[in-house]
Amino acid sequence: MALPSQKQYQYWGITAAIFIFLLWALSNVLTPFILGSVIAYFLDPIADRLEKLGLSRIMATIVITLSGILTFLLLFLLVVPTLIGQLGQLINTIGIIIQDLPQTWTSLKEWLSGRFPNLDSNGTFMVDQMTALGNAVQSRGGDLVAALLNSAQGIINIIILLIIVPVVTFYMLMDWDRMIAQVDNLLPRDHQETVRDLARQIDRTLASFIRGQGTVCLILGTYYAIALIIAGLNFGLIVGFIAGLISFIPYIGALVGGVLAIGLALFQWWGGDVVVDGETAQQSINWLRIGIVAGIFGFGQFFEGNILTPKLVGNSVGLHPVWLILALSVFGNLLGFVGMLVAVPIAAVMGVVARFLIERYKSGKLYKGHIGKSG
């Protein structure tokens, strides 16, 4: 005798509640395991392709693991030290920029007063707040970076991640197909085909988003970093890294990176008094360089929206930008870093299930009512 639907909903509801509670209670412990699972899911198609080329699953996993370790070591030796150095300098520079805002505000008031005499440009409170904010950022910024980098707990957590995540990824990748088969074997017989269909939709959504959007982020981050360095912008590498890292949130990566880059460009090429060979000279504003930086992000946004995202992600992902931002905010606030890791998969699952329930609702009596009934 089949279990009544109401009982099934109760059991699955209790299971979901226990799962969410365990995520919340064990978030710090689960971080390397969830991260390793995400990486294994990301790499599974590569392993499948290597198997088709004649390698066994274990050999394909070993090849991927060794390639990943080599890539990580190269990045760690060549890129990470520069990123950390630029990050510390960037924080100090932002503090200096904010500290100089009162003088910039005074110059702006003088310019406005000369052209618009009746305009009230009184802003003492704003100037005081900007001065205080600039002093705080400049004095505390370096200490904050040092504290994060030198924290014993932080170092221990990083070491744990560096050790556990590759191990978890290796075993998850090696046994991925077998684990999927085991999970499939545990599906309720009455709903097996329905669950399989939902799982395929979820997999397509995650594959399109995580793998496709991850490639988009990598390409954009590389483009922004190289282009800004060629343009001569200070901290071009770290700005490109930040812009590429958050490009999976539509428009946010280009907006944050563009504002940061243009702000740095204005600070770097705004002009003013400079000392050349012991003599003070007036340097004019370099609008060309500032325009080039703005153009880099304008082209990047055009390239992403019209070429990269349609080709690599597609239009059938089903994750609306607002839904994605909401999921990241909610799960990040509830579960911290683990919440950020599981936000996209859970959002995809909820989106697919919601569409499935809407289809069931529209095909049911509650939606159709008495339509179609004979008198």
Short mmCIF file of the C-alpha atoms (twelve columns), coordinates in Angstrom:
data_MODEL
# 
_entry.id   MODEL 
# 
loop_
_atom_site.group_PDB 
_atom_site.id 
_atom_site.type_symbol 
_atom_site.label_atom_id 
_atom_site.label_alt_id 
_atom_site.label_comp_id 
_atom_site.label_asym_id 
_atom_site.label_seq_id 
_atom_site.Cartn_x 
_atom_site.Cartn_y 
_atom_site.Cartn_z 
_atom_site.pdbx_PDB_model_num 
ATOM 1   C CA . MET A 1   0.000   0.000  0.000   1 
ATOM 2   C CA . ALA A 2   1.443   3.336  -1.035  1 
ATOM 3   C CA . LEU A 3   2.219   5.910  1.615   1 
ATOM 4   C CA . PRO A 4   -0.322  8.786  1.542   1 
ATOM 5   C CA . SER A 5   0.926   12.004 -0.069  1 
ATOM 6   C CA . GLN A 6   0.408   13.956 3.156   1 
ATOM 7   C CA . LYS A 7   2.712   11.579 5.028   1 
ATOM 8   C CA . GLN A 8   5.319   11.794 2.282   1 
ATOM 9   C CA . TYR A 9   5.285   15.605 2.455   1 
ATOM 10  C CA . GLN A 10  5.756   15.405 6.220   1 
ATOM 11  C CA . TYR A 11  8.740   13.063 5.937   1 
ATOM 12  C CA . TRP A 12  10.434  15.109 3.212   1 
ATOM 13  C CA . GLY A 13  9.732   18.332 5.112   1 
ATOM 14  C CA . ILE A 14  11.344  16.913 8.248   1 
ATOM 15  C CA . THR A 15  14.310  15.697 6.187   1 
ATOM 16  C CA . ALA A 16  14.801  19.148 4.646   1 
ATOM 17  C CA . ALA A 17  14.569  20.814 8.066   1 
ATOM 18  C CA . ILE A 18  17.202  18.433 9.516   1 
ATOM 19  C CA . PHE A 19  19.461  19.055 6.502   1 
ATOM 20  C CA . ILE A 20  19.259  22.842 6.916   1 
ATOM 21  C CA . PHE A 21  19.856  22.562 10.673  1 
ATOM 22  C CA . LEU A 22  22.957  20.414 10.137  1 
ATOM 23  C CA . LEU A 23  24.282  22.944 7.602   1 
ATOM 24  C CA . TRP A 24  23.810  25.709 10.136  1 
ATOM 25  C CA . ALA A 25  25.218  23.791 13.119  1 
ATOM 26  C CA . LEU A 26  28.216  22.283 11.301  1 
ATOM 27  C CA . SER A 27  28.921  25.065 8.792   1 
ATOM 28  C CA . ASN A 28  32.567  25.526 9.823   1 
ATOM 29  C CA . VAL A 29  33.272  21.789 9.749   1 
ATOM 30  C CA . LEU A 30  31.471  21.190 6.457   1 
ATOM 31  C CA . THR A 31  33.189  23.991 4.533   1 
ATOM 32  C CA . PRO A 32  36.072  21.929 3.034   1 
ATOM 33  C CA . PHE A 33  33.751  19.016 2.247   1 
ATOM 34  C CA . ILE A 34  31.181  21.197 0.476   1 
ATOM 35  C CA . LEU A 35  33.939  23.041 -1.372  1 
ATOM 36  C CA . GLY A 36  35.507  19.736 -2.427  1 
ATOM 37  C CA . SER A 37  32.137  18.444 -3.634  1 
ATOM 38  C CA . VAL A 38  31.547  21.607 -5.656  1 
ATOM 39  C CA . ILE A 39  34.961  21.291 -7.307  1 
ATOM 40  C CA . ALA A 40  34.361  17.598 -8.032  1 
ATOM 41  C CA . TYR A 41  31.018  18.417 -9.655  1 
ATOM 42  C CA . PHE A 42  32.748  21.096 -11.711 1 
ATOM 43  C CA . LEU A 43  35.464  18.662 -12.879 1 
ATOM 44  C CA . ASP A 44  33.289  15.581 -13.473 1 
ATOM 45  C CA . PRO A 45  32.699  16.317 -17.206 1 
ATOM 46  C CA . ILE A 46  36.464  16.558 -17.727 1 
ATOM 47  C CA . ALA A 47  36.926  13.175 -16.063 1 
ATOM 48  C CA . ASP A 48  34.153  11.689 -18.217 1 
ATOM 49  C CA . ARG A 49  35.841  13.037 -21.345 1 
ATOM 50  C CA . LEU A 50  39.210  11.574 -20.308 1 
ATOM 51  C CA . GLU A 51  37.489  8.222  -19.766 1 
ATOM 52  C CA . LYS A 52  36.146  8.369  -23.320 1 
ATOM 53  C CA . LEU A 53  39.726  8.908  -24.487 1 
ATOM 54  C CA . GLY A 54  40.729  5.593  -22.925 1 
ATOM 55  C CA . LEU A 55  41.823  6.444  -19.368 1 
ATOM 56  C CA . SER A 56  40.395  4.650  -16.369 1 
ATOM 57  C CA . ARG A 57  38.463  6.689  -13.803 1 
ATOM 58  C CA . ILE A 58  41.320  6.559  -11.314 1 
ATOM 59  C CA . MET A 59  43.884  7.649  -13.924 1 
ATOM 60  C CA . ALA A 60  41.601  10.458 -15.123 1 
ATOM 61  C CA . THR A 61  41.243  11.625 -11.519 1 
ATOM 62  C CA . ILE A 62  45.005  11.504 -10.980 1 
ATOM 63  C CA . VAL A 63  45.661  13.518 -14.164 1 
ATOM 64  C CA . ILE A 64  43.105  16.167 -13.176 1 
ATOM 65  C CA . THR A 65  44.441  16.332 -9.609  1 
ATOM 66  C CA . LEU A 66  48.079  16.721 -10.664 1 
ATOM 67  C CA . SER A 67  47.119  19.365 -13.238 1 
ATOM 68  C CA . GLY A 68  45.110  21.227 -10.603 1 
ATOM 69  C CA . ILE A 69  47.940  21.129 -8.049  1 
ATOM 70  C CA . LEU A 70  50.450  22.365 -10.649 1 
ATOM 71  C CA . THR A 71  48.134  25.213 -11.690 1 
ATOM 72  C CA . PHE A 72  47.539  26.172 -8.058  1 
ATOM 73  C CA . LEU A 73  51.268  26.201 -7.285  1 
ATOM 74  C CA . LEU A 74  51.990  28.393 -10.312 1 
ATOM 75  C CA . LEU A 75  49.260  30.814 -9.325  1 
ATOM 76  C CA . PHE A 76  50.397  30.828 -5.707  1 
ATOM 77  C CA . LEU A 77  53.999  31.548 -6.636  1 
ATOM 78  C CA . LEU A 78  53.397  34.019 -9.459  1 
ATOM 79  C CA . VAL A 79  50.095  35.765 -8.785  1 
ATOM 80  C CA . VAL A 80  49.040  35.504 -5.137  1 
ATOM 81  C CA . PRO A 81  51.982  37.486 -3.643  1 
ATOM 82  C CA . THR A 82  51.286  40.327 -6.085  1 
ATOM 83  C CA . LEU A 83  47.573  40.219 -5.263  1 
ATOM 84  C CA . ILE A 84  48.230  40.401 -1.518  1 
ATOM 85  C CA . GLY A 85  50.711  43.237 -1.939  1 
ATOM 86  C CA . GLN A 86  48.372  45.212 -4.174  1 
ATOM 87  C CA . LEU A 87  45.465  44.608 -1.804  1 
ATOM 88  C CA . GLY A 88  47.308  46.190 1.117   1 
ATOM 89  C CA . GLN A 89  48.427  49.137 -1.018  1 
ATOM 90  C CA . LEU A 90  44.895  49.499 -2.425  1 
ATOM 91  C CA . ILE A 91  43.379  49.797 1.039   1 
ATOM 92  C CA . ASN A 92  45.874  52.497 1.988   1 
ATOM 93  C CA . THR A 93  45.247  54.300 -1.304  1 
ATOM 94  C CA . ILE A 94  41.475  54.230 -0.763  1 
ATOM 95  C CA . GLY A 95  42.083  55.707 2.675   1 
ATOM 96  C CA . ILE A 96  44.161  58.496 1.133   1 
ATOM 97  C CA . ILE A 97  41.475  59.135 -1.494  1 
ATOM 98  C CA . ILE A 98  38.775  59.393 1.149   1 
ATOM 99  C CA . GLN A 99  41.023  61.587 3.274   1 
ATOM 100 C CA . ASP A 100 41.516  63.920 0.304   1 
ATOM 101 C CA . LEU A 101 37.787  64.146 -0.371  1 
ATOM 102 C CA . PRO A 102 37.350  67.268 1.826   1 
ATOM 103 C CA . GLN A 103 39.895  69.135 -0.326  1 
ATOM 104 C CA . THR A 104 38.191  67.819 -3.457  1 
ATOM 105 C CA . TRP A 105 34.844  68.891 -2.028  1 
ATOM 106 C CA . THR A 106 36.227  72.369 -1.311  1 
ATOM 107 C CA . SER A 107 37.518  72.657 -4.888  1 
ATOM 108 C CA . LEU A 108 34.170  71.495 -6.191  1 
ATOM 109 C CA . LYS A 109 32.364  74.082 -4.054  1 
ATOM 110 C CA . GLU A 110 34.596  76.832 -5.391  1 
ATOM 111 C CA . TRP A 111 33.947  75.686 -8.950  1 
ATOM 112 C CA . LEU A 112 30.186  75.521 -8.327  1 
ATOM 113 C CA . SER A 113 30.146  78.895 -6.568  1 
ATOM 114 C CA . GLY A 114 31.880  80.533 -9.515  1 
ATOM 115 C CA . ARG A 115 29.342  79.192 -11.993 1 
ATOM 116 C CA . PHE A 116 26.221  78.988 -9.819  1 
ATOM 117 C CA . PRO A 117 26.417  81.811 -7.224  1 
ATOM 118 C CA . ASN A 118 22.967  81.086 -5.797  1 
ATOM 119 C CA . LEU A 119 23.702  77.415 -5.160  1 
ATOM 120 C CA . ASP A 120 23.954  76.512 -1.465  1 
ATOM 121 C CA . SER A 121 27.152  74.473 -1.220  1 
ATOM 122 C CA . ASN A 122 27.398  74.407 2.544   1 
ATOM 123 C CA . GLY A 123 28.744  70.987 3.507   1 
ATOM 124 C CA . THR A 124 30.766  71.166 6.712   1 
ATOM 125 C CA . PHE A 125 29.216  68.037 8.180   1 
ATOM 126 C CA . MET A 126 29.983  66.027 5.035   1 
ATOM 127 C CA . VAL A 127 33.564  67.263 5.003   1 
ATOM 128 C CA . ASP A 128 34.030  66.293 8.655   1 
ATOM 129 C CA . GLN A 129 32.603  62.834 8.072   1 
ATOM 130 C CA . MET A 130 34.775  62.232 5.027   1 
ATOM 131 C CA . THR A 131 37.852  63.337 6.957   1 
ATOM 132 C CA . ALA A 132 37.031  60.984 9.824   1 
ATOM 133 C CA . LEU A 133 36.295  58.110 7.442   1 
ATOM 134 C CA . GLY A 134 39.524  58.655 5.534   1 
ATOM 135 C CA . ASN A 135 41.581  58.733 8.733   1 
ATOM 136 C CA . ALA A 136 39.895  55.543 9.962   1 
ATOM 137 C CA . VAL A 137 40.434  53.621 6.728   1 
ATOM 138 C CA . GLN A 138 44.028  54.735 6.392   1 
ATOM 139 C CA . SER A 139 44.944  54.043 10.001  1 
ATOM 140 C CA . ARG A 140 43.027  50.781 10.367  1 
ATOM 141 C CA . GLY A 141 43.218  49.360 6.845   1 
ATOM 142 C CA . GLY A 142 46.745  48.036 7.086   1 
ATOM 143 C CA . ASP A 143 46.116  46.706 10.589  1 
ATOM 144 C CA . LEU A 144 43.023  44.900 9.351   1 
ATOM 145 C CA . VAL A 145 44.872  43.184 6.497   1 
ATOM 146 C CA . ALA A 146 47.731  42.261 8.832   1 
ATOM 147 C CA . ALA A 147 45.297  40.852 11.390  1 
ATOM 148 C CA . LEU A 148 43.548  38.733 8.761   1 
ATOM 149 C CA . LEU A 149 46.787  37.405 7.352   1 
ATOM 150 C CA . ASN A 150 48.551  36.876 10.669  1 
ATOM 151 C CA . SER A 151 45.656  35.446 12.645  1 
ATOM 152 C CA . ALA A 152 46.633  32.031 13.981  1 
ATOM 153 C CA . GLN A 153 43.086  30.724 13.539  1 
ATOM 154 C CA . GLY A 154 42.949  32.052 10.011  1 
ATOM 155 C CA . ILE A 155 46.244  30.378 9.123   1 
ATOM 156 C CA . ILE A 156 45.058  27.091 10.613  1 
ATOM 157 C CA . ASN A 157 41.802  27.280 8.636   1 
ATOM 158 C CA . ILE A 158 43.694  27.986 5.421   1 
ATOM 159 C CA . ILE A 159 46.045  25.059 6.036   1 
ATOM 160 C CA . ILE A 160 43.071  22.779 6.713   1 
ATOM 161 C CA . LEU A 161 41.408  23.910 3.500   1 
ATOM 162 C CA . LEU A 162 44.601  23.396 1.492   1 
ATOM 163 C CA . ILE A 163 44.961  19.864 2.852   1 
ATOM 164 C CA . ILE A 164 41.390  18.590 3.117   1 
ATOM 165 C CA . VAL A 165 39.803  20.142 0.015   1 
ATOM 166 C CA . PRO A 166 42.136  18.392 -2.505  1 
ATOM 167 C CA . VAL A 167 41.694  15.067 -0.689  1 
ATOM 168 C CA . VAL A 168 37.893  15.400 -0.624  1 
ATOM 169 C CA . THR A 169 37.875  16.501 -4.261  1 
ATOM 170 C CA . PHE A 170 40.015  13.528 -5.304  1 
ATOM 171 C CA . TYR A 171 37.791  10.891 -3.690  1 
ATOM 172 C CA . MET A 172 34.535  12.608 -4.669  1 
ATOM 173 C CA . LEU A 173 35.679  12.889 -8.286  1 
ATOM 174 C CA . MET A 174 36.865  9.281  -8.378  1 
ATOM 175 C CA . ASP A 175 33.597  7.911  -6.959  1 
ATOM 176 C CA . TRP A 176 31.204  10.470 -8.471  1 
ATOM 177 C CA . ASP A 177 29.426  8.161  -10.915 1 
ATOM 178 C CA . ARG A 178 29.127  5.402  -8.325  1 
ATOM 179 C CA . MET A 179 27.661  7.816  -5.751  1 
ATOM 180 C CA . ILE A 180 25.111  9.094  -8.270  1 
ATOM 181 C CA . ALA A 181 24.105  5.489  -8.983  1 
ATOM 182 C CA . GLN A 182 23.713  4.806  -5.240  1 
ATOM 183 C CA . VAL A 183 21.557  7.894  -4.768  1 
ATOM 184 C CA . ASP A 184 19.444  6.870  -7.768  1 
ATOM 185 C CA . ASN A 185 18.972  3.438  -6.201  1 
ATOM 186 C CA . LEU A 186 17.589  5.070  -3.035  1 
ATOM 187 C CA . LEU A 187 14.911  7.101  -4.819  1 
ATOM 188 C CA . PRO A 188 11.284  6.336  -3.860  1 
ATOM 189 C CA . ARG A 189 9.939   3.897  -6.425  1 
ATOM 190 C CA . ASP A 190 6.635   5.747  -6.850  1 
ATOM 191 C CA . HIS A 191 8.355   8.998  -7.785  1 
ATOM 192 C CA . GLN A 192 11.578  7.715  -9.342  1 
ATOM 193 C CA . GLU A 193 11.007  9.063  -12.852 1 
ATOM 194 C CA . THR A 194 9.738   12.406 -11.573 1 
ATOM 195 C CA . VAL A 195 12.752  12.846 -9.289  1 
ATOM 196 C CA . ARG A 196 15.117  11.829 -12.104 1 
ATOM 197 C CA . ASP A 197 13.550  14.400 -14.423 1 
ATOM 198 C CA . LEU A 198 13.849  17.111 -11.773 1 
ATOM 199 C CA . ALA A 199 17.453  16.066 -11.104 1 
ATOM 200 C CA . ARG A 200 18.283  16.353 -14.810 1 
ATOM 201 C CA . GLN A 201 16.774  19.848 -14.921 1 
ATOM 202 C CA . ILE A 202 18.733  20.861 -11.822 1 
ATOM 203 C CA . ASP A 203 21.935  19.441 -13.320 1 
ATOM 204 C CA . ARG A 204 21.393  21.365 -16.559 1 
ATOM 205 C CA . THR A 205 20.763  24.553 -14.600 1 
ATOM 206 C CA . LEU A 206 23.848  24.124 -12.416 1 
ATOM 207 C CA . ALA A 207 26.014  23.018 -15.338 1 
ATOM 208 C CA . SER A 208 24.985  26.031 -17.378 1 
ATOM 209 C CA . PHE A 209 25.451  28.425 -14.498 1 
ATOM 210 C CA . ILE A 210 28.407  27.137 -12.466 1 
ATOM 211 C CA . ARG A 211 30.552  25.797 -15.279 1 
ATOM 212 C CA . GLY A 212 29.529  28.397 -17.830 1 
ATOM 213 C CA . GLN A 213 29.531  31.360 -15.466 1 
ATOM 214 C CA . GLY A 214 32.787  30.196 -13.888 1 
ATOM 215 C CA . THR A 215 34.402  30.295 -17.316 1 
ATOM 216 C CA . VAL A 216 32.909  33.755 -17.917 1 
ATOM 217 C CA . CYS A 217 34.348  35.002 -14.598 1 
ATOM 218 C CA . LEU A 218 37.779  33.596 -15.441 1 
ATOM 219 C CA . ILE A 219 37.815  35.175 -18.915 1 
ATOM 220 C CA . LEU A 220 36.536  38.545 -17.665 1 
ATOM 221 C CA . GLY A 221 38.939  38.658 -14.713 1 
ATOM 222 C CA . THR A 222 41.878  37.892 -16.994 1 
ATOM 223 C CA . TYR A 223 40.738  40.476 -19.540 1 
ATOM 224 C CA . TYR A 224 40.189  43.229 -16.948 1 
ATOM 225 C CA . ALA A 225 43.527  42.567 -15.215 1 
ATOM 226 C CA . ILE A 226 45.609  42.495 -18.405 1 
ATOM 227 C CA . ALA A 227 43.820  45.462 -19.980 1 
ATOM 228 C CA . LEU A 228 44.110  47.633 -16.863 1 
ATOM 229 C CA . ILE A 229 47.801  46.766 -16.460 1 
ATOM 230 C CA . ILE A 230 48.437  47.690 -20.113 1 
ATOM 231 C CA . ALA A 231 46.487  50.929 -19.570 1 
ATOM 232 C CA . GLY A 232 48.920  51.774 -16.760 1 
ATOM 233 C CA . LEU A 233 46.403  51.782 -13.908 1 
ATOM 234 C CA . ASN A 234 47.866  51.183 -10.475 1 
ATOM 235 C CA . PHE A 235 46.421  48.055 -8.815  1 
ATOM 236 C CA . GLY A 236 45.106  46.829 -12.185 1 
ATOM 237 C CA . LEU A 237 45.683  43.191 -11.221 1 
ATOM 238 C CA . ILE A 238 43.680  43.308 -7.988  1 
ATOM 239 C CA . VAL A 239 40.890  45.373 -9.583  1 
ATOM 240 C CA . GLY A 240 40.598  42.881 -12.454 1 
ATOM 241 C CA . PHE A 241 40.611  39.987 -9.971  1 
ATOM 242 C CA . ILE A 242 37.797  41.558 -7.922  1 
ATOM 243 C CA . ALA A 243 35.726  42.398 -11.008 1 
ATOM 244 C CA . GLY A 244 36.098  38.890 -12.432 1 
ATOM 245 C CA . LEU A 245 35.424  37.188 -9.085  1 
ATOM 246 C CA . ILE A 246 32.004  38.789 -8.620  1 
ATOM 247 C CA . SER A 247 30.984  38.809 -12.291 1 
ATOM 248 C CA . PHE A 248 28.678  35.849 -11.655 1 
ATOM 249 C CA . ILE A 249 26.234  38.387 -10.172 1 
ATOM 250 C CA . PRO A 250 24.832  40.161 -13.250 1 
ATOM 251 C CA . TYR A 251 26.075  43.746 -13.640 1 
ATOM 252 C CA . ILE A 252 27.555  43.804 -10.119 1 
ATOM 253 C CA . GLY A 253 31.060  42.752 -11.194 1 
ATOM 254 C CA . ALA A 254 31.285  45.382 -13.928 1 
ATOM 255 C CA . LEU A 255 29.689  48.024 -11.683 1 
ATOM 256 C CA . VAL A 256 31.951  47.451 -8.664  1 
ATOM 257 C CA . GLY A 257 35.079  46.954 -10.764 1 
ATOM 258 C CA . GLY A 258 34.254  49.930 -12.988 1 
ATOM 259 C CA . VAL A 259 33.598  52.300 -10.100 1 
ATOM 260 C CA . LEU A 260 36.771  51.155 -8.331  1 
ATOM 261 C CA . ALA A 261 38.912  51.391 -11.489 1 
ATOM 262 C CA . ILE A 262 37.552  54.774 -12.587 1 
ATOM 263 C CA . GLY A 263 37.942  56.132 -9.051  1 
ATOM 264 C CA . LEU A 264 41.581  55.004 -8.999  1 
ATOM 265 C CA . ALA A 265 42.094  56.430 -12.496 1 
ATOM 266 C CA . LEU A 266 40.719  59.803 -11.392 1 
ATOM 267 C CA . PHE A 267 43.032  59.762 -8.382  1 
ATOM 268 C CA . GLN A 268 46.031  58.717 -10.479 1 
ATOM 269 C CA . TRP A 269 45.530  61.023 -13.483 1 
ATOM 270 C CA . TRP A 270 43.503  63.922 -12.105 1 
ATOM 271 C CA . GLY A 271 46.455  66.275 -12.326 1 
ATOM 272 C CA . GLY A 272 47.758  68.824 -9.845  1 
ATOM 273 C CA . ASP A 273 51.172  69.987 -8.723  1 
ATOM 274 C CA . VAL A 274 54.067  67.606 -9.350  1 
ATOM 275 C CA . VAL A 275 57.770  67.990 -8.660  1 
ATOM 276 C CA . VAL A 276 60.010  67.484 -11.724 1 
ATOM 277 C CA . ASP A 277 63.788  67.917 -11.308 1 
ATOM 278 C CA . GLY A 278 63.284  69.911 -8.134  1 
ATOM 279 C CA . GLU A 279 60.769  72.305 -9.698  1 
ATOM 280 C CA . THR A 280 57.030  72.366 -9.172  1 
ATOM 281 C CA . ALA A 281 54.974  71.986 -12.340 1 
ATOM 282 C CA . GLN A 282 51.252  71.852 -13.025 1 
ATOM 283 C CA . GLN A 283 50.049  68.554 -14.460 1 
ATOM 284 C CA . SER A 284 46.779  68.616 -16.396 1 
ATOM 285 C CA . ILE A 285 44.007  66.041 -16.139 1 
ATOM 286 C CA . ASN A 286 44.689  63.037 -18.368 1 
ATOM 287 C CA . TRP A 287 41.185  62.490 -19.717 1 
ATOM 288 C CA . LEU A 288 42.456  60.046 -22.342 1 
ATOM 289 C CA . ARG A 289 43.769  57.574 -19.760 1 
ATOM 290 C CA . ILE A 290 40.622  57.909 -17.640 1 
ATOM 291 C CA . GLY A 291 38.502  57.359 -20.746 1 
ATOM 292 C CA . ILE A 292 40.510  54.255 -21.659 1 
ATOM 293 C CA . VAL A 293 39.822  52.732 -18.227 1 
ATOM 294 C CA . ALA A 294 36.108  53.480 -18.567 1 
ATOM 295 C CA . GLY A 295 36.156  52.037 -22.092 1 
ATOM 296 C CA . ILE A 296 37.777  48.819 -20.847 1 
ATOM 297 C CA . PHE A 297 34.811  48.134 -18.568 1 
ATOM 298 C CA . GLY A 298 32.307  49.292 -21.167 1 
ATOM 299 C CA . PHE A 299 33.715  46.857 -23.716 1 
ATOM 300 C CA . GLY A 300 33.918  44.114 -21.063 1 
ATOM 301 C CA . GLN A 301 30.239  44.551 -20.238 1 
ATOM 302 C CA . PHE A 302 29.307  44.476 -23.949 1 
ATOM 303 C CA . PHE A 303 31.521  41.417 -24.551 1 
ATOM 304 C CA . GLU A 304 30.012  39.577 -21.592 1 
ATOM 305 C CA . GLY A 305 26.373  40.377 -22.354 1 
ATOM 306 C CA . ASN A 306 26.448  39.767 -26.098 1 
ATOM 307 C CA . ILE A 307 29.070  37.065 -26.588 1 
ATOM 308 C CA . LEU A 308 30.350  35.306 -23.456 1 
ATOM 309 C CA . THR A 309 27.165  34.753 -21.463 1 
ATOM 310 C CA . PRO A 310 24.940  33.721 -24.430 1 
ATOM 311 C CA . LYS A 311 27.613  31.302 -25.708 1 
ATOM 312 C CA . LEU A 312 28.841  29.801 -22.422 1 
ATOM 313 C CA . VAL A 313 25.834  30.094 -20.112 1 
ATOM 314 C CA . GLY A 314 22.837  30.317 -22.430 1 
ATOM 315 C CA . ASN A 315 19.363  31.653 -21.844 1 
ATOM 316 C CA . SER A 316 17.860  28.554 -20.244 1 
ATOM 317 C CA . VAL A 317 19.608  28.763 -16.883 1 
ATOM 318 C CA . GLY A 318 16.454  29.768 -15.040 1 
ATOM 319 C CA . LEU A 319 18.233  31.730 -12.288 1 
ATOM 320 C CA . HIS A 320 16.879  35.260 -12.327 1 
ATOM 321 C CA . PRO A 321 19.456  37.847 -11.141 1 
ATOM 322 C CA . VAL A 322 17.168  39.066 -8.325  1 
ATOM 323 C CA . TRP A 323 16.523  35.482 -7.189  1 
ATOM 324 C CA . LEU A 324 20.262  34.788 -7.217  1 
ATOM 325 C CA . ILE A 325 21.127  37.915 -5.203  1 
ATOM 326 C CA . LEU A 326 18.363  37.089 -2.695  1 
ATOM 327 C CA . ALA A 327 19.648  33.519 -2.289  1 
ATOM 328 C CA . LEU A 328 23.232  34.687 -1.767  1 
ATOM 329 C CA . SER A 329 22.105  37.270 0.807   1 
ATOM 330 C CA . VAL A 330 19.817  34.927 2.756   1 
ATOM 331 C CA . PHE A 331 22.058  31.854 2.864   1 
ATOM 332 C CA . GLY A 332 25.196  33.939 3.365   1 
ATOM 333 C CA . ASN A 333 23.586  35.618 6.363   1 
ATOM 334 C CA . LEU A 334 22.301  32.332 7.804   1 
ATOM 335 C CA . LEU A 335 25.258  30.035 7.152   1 
ATOM 336 C CA . GLY A 336 28.212  32.343 6.446   1 
ATOM 337 C CA . PHE A 337 30.744  31.137 3.880   1 
ATOM 338 C CA . VAL A 338 29.064  27.730 3.614   1 
ATOM 339 C CA . GLY A 339 25.822  29.526 2.814   1 
ATOM 340 C CA . MET A 340 27.542  31.348 -0.038  1 
ATOM 341 C CA . LEU A 341 28.770  27.991 -1.388  1 
ATOM 342 C CA . VAL A 342 25.369  26.287 -1.289  1 
ATOM 343 C CA . ALA A 343 23.284  29.337 -2.254  1 
ATOM 344 C CA . VAL A 344 23.484  28.790 -6.012  1 
ATOM 345 C CA . PRO A 345 22.749  25.005 -5.909  1 
ATOM 346 C CA . ILE A 346 19.858  25.501 -3.470  1 
ATOM 347 C CA . ALA A 347 18.521  28.401 -5.557  1 
ATOM 348 C CA . ALA A 348 18.651  26.169 -8.640  1 
ATOM 349 C CA . VAL A 349 16.873  23.338 -6.821  1 
ATOM 350 C CA . MET A 350 14.188  25.670 -5.494  1 
ATOM 351 C CA . GLY A 351 13.724  27.242 -8.933  1 
ATOM 352 C CA . VAL A 352 13.282  23.867 -10.657 1 
ATOM 353 C CA . VAL A 353 10.941  22.579 -7.930  1 
ATOM 354 C CA . ALA A 354 8.930   25.813 -8.039  1 
ATOM 355 C CA . ARG A 355 8.460   25.514 -11.813 1 
ATOM 356 C CA . PHE A 356 7.458   21.850 -11.372 1 
ATOM 357 C CA . LEU A 357 4.881   22.721 -8.693  1 
ATOM 358 C CA . ILE A 358 3.470   25.530 -10.833 1 
ATOM 359 C CA . GLU A 359 3.025   23.086 -13.732 1 
ATOM 360 C CA . ARG A 360 1.294   20.605 -11.425 1 
ATOM 361 C CA . TYR A 361 -0.909  23.375 -10.047 1 
ATOM 362 C CA . LYS A 362 -1.956  24.513 -13.526 1 
ATOM 363 C CA . SER A 363 -2.847  20.955 -14.509 1 
ATOM 364 C CA . GLY A 364 -4.864  20.351 -11.325 1 
ATOM 365 C CA . LYS A 365 -8.444  21.001 -10.275 1 
ATOM 366 C CA . LEU A 366 -7.511  23.861 -7.959  1 
ATOM 367 C CA . TYR A 367 -6.409  25.935 -10.973 1 
ATOM 368 C CA . LYS A 368 -8.897  24.716 -13.597 1 
ATOM 369 C CA . GLY A 369 -11.931 24.676 -11.336 1 
ATOM 370 C CA . HIS A 370 -15.094 23.661 -13.113 1 
ATOM 371 C CA . ILE A 371 -13.815 24.420 -16.610 1 
ATOM 372 C CA . GLY A 372 -14.385 21.516 -18.918 1 
ATOM 373 C CA . LYS A 373 -17.098 19.871 -16.804 1 
ATOM 374 C CA . SER A 374 -20.345 19.033 -18.515 1 
ATOM 375 C CA . GLY A 375 -23.573 20.440 -17.184 1 
# 
